[in-house]
Amino acid sequence: MVDPIRHGGNLREAAHRYGIALGDWLDLSTGINPRAYPVPPVPMDAWRRLPEDADGLAELAARHYGAPGALPVAGSQAAIRALPGVLKRGVAAVAPLTYGEYGPAFERAGHRIVGLDVASGDLENGVDHVIVANPNNPTTERIGREVLLRWHEQLAARGGTLIVDEAFADAYGDAAFSLASESERAGLVVLRSVGKFYGLAGIRAGFVLAAAPLRDALSEALGAWTVNGPARHAVQAAFNDLSWQADTRATLTRHSARLAALIRKQGFDPHATPLFVWFETDKAKALQHALATRGIWTRLFEHGASPSLRIGLTGSEEEWARFAEAFNAAVNAIR
């Protein structure tokens, strides 16, 4: 049985465990942009009327991602849960340290789960479906298009599917590693999320980029009104705001580099995306605890090659100063 991995963002649990009031925490346990897109006022019709598929959101998303077609869903999580049920039952390969919902979702649908060695670049003959995050969460690894397209060709030839979760790709701008433009190919699914880069995790909106037959099957499985009216309004505004997107990418890149430099200065080997930094250390659990006693919540991983910690970005210079002081103090404490 695949054990689900706990997610970041469980701040109430941390507050209860450490006896620190909820409002006194600095939550860096997720990879969500702390400077969220400023959604304009929601028109009353978005609250009063049922969501309409013909409002242009799917077409806007397809243009935004450079994809032939897009299916709006209630966050990529909804697609991860439903996809295994519309694919042929078989063997699904998942990396041992990645977003923790893939394995359990495929196992519940009757698939057999095996490990995926991303570094090898080769697929085992018995694998029907491969699920990868690109860039990977939390290890930040990116897989090149040539490797992914070779995997897709191998899987499609045996009636299988390559699923690529690009939840963090928006932060890279014109991501050369993205397969969005190739998503009309049979046996290829690309998942995109609005929650990470745009900082709008609470609206639960994402998109499935895939060939029309699979999008139709998934839409039938999910049912009507998967994305609510206010969320559709927020996504349309965010996708059309190109200036905010460019400014935000520059800011995230700068702040991520600053965070990585602080961690490196303390002797660790950080790996970064524009939205979070991850590093392995046998002191990961002790460091998370030391930070938590100072009201800083981070994400601990205790499986994989060795224990590791993922730290998200701060949302202001005041928060940065607080974190930098707490991090240096916590490292000194555990040493």
Secondary structure, 3 states (H helix, E strand, C coil): CCCCCCCCCCHHHHHHHHCCCHHHCEECCCCCCCCCCCCCCCCHHHHHCCCCHHHCHHHHHHHHHCCCCCEEECCHHHHHHHHHHHCCCCEEEECCCCCCCHHHHHHHCCCEEEECCHHHCCCCCCCCEEEEECCCCCCCCCCCHHHHHHHHHHHHHCCCEEEEECCCHHHHCCCCCCCHHHCCCCCEEEEEECCCCCCCHHHCCEEEEECHHHHHHHHHHHCCCCCCHHHHHHHHHHHHCHHHHHHHHHHHHHHHHHHHHHHHHCCCCCEECCCEEEEECCCHHHHHHHHHCCCEECEEECCCCCCEEEEECCCCHHHHHHHHHHHHHHHHHHC
